[in-house]
Amino acid sequence: MMETTGALVIGGNLNGLSIARSLGRHGVPVWVTTPPNIKLASCSRYTLRTLPWPEGECEAQVAYLSELAERYQLDQWVLFPTSDESAALLSRFHAELSRRFRVSAPNWDVLRWAYDKRLTYRLAAEERVNYPSTTYPRTEADLEAVSCAFPAVLKPATHASINRFTAEKAWPVANREELLARYREARELIPPDLILVQERIPGGGESQFSYAALCCDGQAIASLTARRTRQYPIDFGYSSSFVETLDIPEIVAPSRRLLAAIHYTGLVEVEYKFDARDGRYKLLDINPRLWTWSPLGGRAGIDFPYLLWQMMAGRPVQEQMGRTGVRWIRVSTDVPAAIHEIFRGRISLRAYLRSLRSPVEFALMAADDPLPGLLDLPLFAYKHFYDGYKSLREGVPSAKGCPTKG
């Protein structure tokens, strides 16, 4: 049966595809608005219509969404973000957008604690949640005075600008000379007050863990814990390539304290890294929107996008927890990640093949929706060609997002 309350998804990436499949399988009409270089979700049989997404000022983007609601009678449809930037847009203009839509992102007073890592770590300190040692130099003089253990990393506090620093998430530095050189590079790309210096916790994906949940006013309704076992690139991955649900009680209580403190409502992934040096799980990020490996939840008994849609539509959602021992894989990135791990001696071929045992959820391949899986690599190549050509044509090194205030 086709529902009358549909969903408008901002972004046609893998997260957008996951939302379209989740909702479409339950009869919820899904439309996607996306830039011309991101079309994965548009290939899904569950995406009924694709609309362009405008570049430019966030006020113009909000006006565009309101215009879509007026033109196509999308009143009370649920708005879904697929990235930090689109979540911030919906959050900052929550009141205005709520006149026409049901906005699935929390308002800015809540979301800013997840969007800005400076606030995230302040929240962690207040709630007694462990996190890596972090400093916030505003000048080179501040940097010189920092007592920093190496190896370390430089990280952006937000992703409001799209450039090589924010896209790569973190820059490793091995010594003070490299730290100063990379800091100067970063200052050319983002304001200095948005640059963090953080200790580098040893280990790769096998040391990274997540608490994923659907919350209402800071209380978890549905949740699971998982290990993000492999990522690509393997040291500072853009996203996970192999994830498995495990019972990790050590990260449940601190995650719930953080979310309760800010009265969080919506989908969230809280990321940790296990520090074998002191045996502690340390907070890395709070992702205030759907995460790449979210379809793992469906295989584990928690269909996160559909549960969020139900909650936004005013329907009851039962408390539930995901089952353990379920795996998720994105083959196109996990195979090269595994090859790197094998050559480094961190995993054997036999162990890799054993990790792929059932039950497993594939990121892209689906019997009822095969086209996205078939077009993943061609669309990936097209995106990079498009981005490179656009950069050369316009002569600009980065794209600007909506400004945000701390």
N, C-alpha and C positions, 0 to 999 in steps of 0.2 A: 504494500500500500504506500502511495506517495504522500509524504508529509506536506503540510502547507507552510510550515516554518522552515525556510531553507538556510543555507550557509553561504556567505561570501568570504572567500579565502584570499588573503593578500599575499601573493607570492606563489609561483608555480614550481618551486623546488621540491626536493624529496619530502620535506615536511608537508607541503601542499598536497602532494600525491597521497601521503598517508591519511590526511584529513579527508580527501575526496573518496578514497576507498572505504574508510571506516564509515562515513556517513551515508555514502551511496548504497552500500550493502544493506543499510537499514531503511532505504526508501527516502532519505533526506535529499532534496535537490541541492546540488552544489554548483556554484559559479566560482570562477577564479579570475582575479585581476592581477596581471603580471607583466613585467618588462618583456621586450621582444627577445631577449637572450636567455630567458629562463622559461622553458616550455614543458618540462617533464610532466607536471600535473595535467597540462592541457591534453596530453595523449591518452589519458585515462578514459575509459568508457563511462566512468562515474562523474566526470566533469561535463556538465550539460552545456556550459557556455564559458568562453574565455573572452575577457575584456582587457584592453590595454591598461597599463599602470603609468601614470604621468610622472616624469621627473620634475624636480623643482622644489619650491617652498612647501613646507608641510601644511600651511594654511590652504594652499591650492589643492593639495591632495585630499584634505578633509572636505573641501567644497565639492570635489569630484565624487567622493563617496556619497555625499548627500544628494548630488545630482543623479547618481545611479539609482538611489532609493526612490527618488521622485519619478524618474523616467520609466523604470521597469517595475515599479510597485513592489519593492523589496522591504517594505516596512516590517520591522520586528524580525528580520532575518538576523542570524548570529554572525558577527564579524570575527574571523579567526586570523591572528597574525602568524607568520611563519619564521620570523627572525627577530633579533633584539630590536632592530630599527623599527620594524612595523609594530612590534609590541609597544615601543615607546611612543610612536605616533598615536595609536589608539588610546594609550594611557593618558597622554597629555591633553588630548581632546575628548576625554571620556564623556564629559557632560554634554558637549555639543553633538557628538555622534549618537549618544543614547536617545536623542529625540526621534531618531528614525530606526536605529538598530539596537540589538542586544549585543553589547560589547563584552567579549570574553576575556579581555585583559583587565587587570585591576586598575584603579585610578592611580595617578602619578604619585600621590603621597605614599602609596604602598610599593609600586613597581620601582621607584627610584633606588630603593635599598638593594635591589637585585641588579639593576642596570649599571650602576656606578660602583666599581670595585672598591673605591675608597669608603663608600658607605657600607658596602657588604662586610668589609673587614672590621669596620667600627661596630657594626651590629654583632659580629662574631665575638668581639672583645666584650661587649656588654652582656652577651648571653653565655659567656664562658665556653665558647666553641673554639677548638684549636684551629689555627690557620698558619701558613708559612710566615716566617719573619719577613716583614715588608716595610720599606721606607718610601718616602714621597719627596724626593729632591725637586726643588723648583728652579735651581740654578746650578751651574757647574761648581760653584763654591760649596753649595749644599752637598753635591755629589762627592766632592773631595773629602768632606767631613764624615761621610757615611762609613761606618764600620761594617764592612760587607764580607761575608764568607763566600768563597768561590768553590765550584761554579755557581752562577746566579742567572737570573733572567730579567730582562726588561719586558714589561707588559703595559698595554694601554688600559686606562681606567674605564673607558667607554669605547664604543664602536660607532660614534656619530659620524666620523669620516671614514671613507673606504679608501685605503691605500695599502701599500705592501706591509706596513707595520701592523695595522689592525687586522688585515687579512691573515697574516701569519700567526697571530695571537700572542706569540712570545718570541723574543730573541735571546738565545743563550749567550752568555759571556763567560770566558774562562779566567780572566784576570782583570786588574784595574785598568790597564791600558785599553783593552777591548771594551770594557764597560764605558769608558769615556768616549771612545770612537762611536760606538753604537748609540749612546745617549745623544750625541750631536746629530746623528742621522735621524733619530726619532724626533728631535726638536724641529727638524725641517718639515715634519709631516703632521704633528699634532702639537697643541699648546703644552708647554713644559709641566704645567700642573696636572696634566693627565697621564704622566709617565710614572710608573711604579718600578721599583727595584725590589726583587723578591728572591729569597733563597730558592735554590733548585733542589727539590726533593728527589733522591735517587729512584730509579725504576721507570718502567714504561707503562704500557696500557694495563699490564697485569697488576699494577699497584693502584689503579684508578677505579673508584667505586661511585655509585649513584643511588640516591634516594629519589624516587619519582612518585608524584602524587597528584591527585585532584583534591583541592582544598576548598573549604567554605569558611570564611572568617577565621582563618588560621588553624582550622581543624581538618585533619586528613580524613577524607571519605574513602578514597581508594588509593592504594599504595603498593609499591614493591621496592626491593633493593636488588642491585645488579652490579656485576663487575664488567667494566669496559675493557675486556681482555686484550683486544688488539685495536689499533688505530692506524691511520695513514695520513701523512708520513708518521713513522713509528715513534719519533721522539716528541714532536709537537703536532699531533694530528689535527687536521681541519675538522674531522669528525671520526666517530668510531667506525670500525669495520667488522668487529665481532664482539657481541655482548651476550652475557648469560645471567639469568636470574639466580641469585644465591641468597641464603639467609645471612644477613649482616646486621645483627642487632646493634652493633656499636655506633652505627650512623643514624639510627632511627630517632633516638631521643634528642640528640643535638639538632637534627633537622626540624623536628617538631617544635623545639624551643624557638628556633629562628623564625619559622613561619607563623607561630602563634604570636610572637612579639610584634610583628607588623600586620597581623590580621589578614594574612594573604588569602585571596580567593582566586581560583583558576588552576591551570596546569602549571607544574613547576618541576624542575630537575635540579637537585642539589648535589654538586660534584665534590668528591673528596679524593685525596691521594694518601695512601698508607705510607707512613714514614717508618721504615724498618729500624732506623737508628734509635728511636725512642718508643716504638710500638704504638704510635698514635695516628688516627685518621685526621687529616687536616683539610679544612675547607678550601676549595679553589674557586668555585663559582656557584651562583644561583641563577639558573636559566628560567626566565619568567614567560615561557611559551613552550610549545611542543618541541621535542628533541628528536634528533635524527632516527634513533632506534625505537621510537614509540610503538611501532607495530609488534614488538616483542611483548608488550603488555597484552595485546589481543590474544596472542598465543598462550599467555600465562593466565588468561581469564579476566583481564581488565582492559577493555576497549576504551582507552583514554579519550580520544576525540569525541566518540559518541556519548560517553558519560558526561563530558563537558557540555555537549549540545543539549542533552537531557536536562542538566542543571540550569542552563541558561533559558531553556524553554519552560521552566517552572515545573518540571516533572521530578518525582522522587528518585533518588539514587541511593541504593543500599550500600552500607559500609562493606568493604571487601579488601582482601589482600591477594596479590598475585602469587601463583605457585612457583616453586623453585625448580631448577633443572631444565629450563627452557632456553634455547639459543636463538640469536638473530645474526644474520650475516649479510654483508654487501659484497658480493663476489668480486666485483670489478676493482675494489680497493683492498679486500682482504687477501687475495692471492699475492699481490706485490708486497703487502705487509708481511705475510707469512714467509715469503722468499727472503726478505731482509732479516727476519728473525732467525730463520734456519741458517743463513750464512754467518750470523753473529753467534751461533751456537746456543741461542736462548730457547729453541724449540726444535724437536726432531720432526721429520716428515711424518713418521708414524703418529706422533702426538697430535700433529696438526690434523691429519685425516680423522683421528679419533674424536677430535673436538667438533666435527661436523655431523655427529650422530644425531638422530631424531630424539626429541621433537625440535625442529628448527624452522624459523620463519625467515624467508628471504626478503631482503629490502625491496627488490624491484620485481622479481619474477612471481607471477600469480596466474593460476590457470584461468581464472575468470576475468583477468585484465592483463593480457600478455604484452600489449604494445609498449608500455613504458619500459619494460625490461629489454625488449628488442632494440629500443631507440636510445638507451642510456648513454652508450659511448658516442654515437653520432651527435647527440645533443650536447654532450660534454665538450666535444671537439668544436662544435658550432659556437658554443658560448665563449670559448677562449679566442676563437678567430674573431668573433663579433667584438669582444671587449678590446682585443688588441687593435683592431681596425679603428674602433671608435676613439681610443686613446690617441692614436696617431693623427686622426682627422681633426680632433678637437685640441690636441696639444696640451691636455691637462693630465696631471699625474694621479689625481684622486677624485672621487665623487663625494659631495658633501651631503650629510643627512640633516635631519632637523636638529637645531640646537637644543640642548637640554640644560636645565639648571640643577645644581646639586642640592 
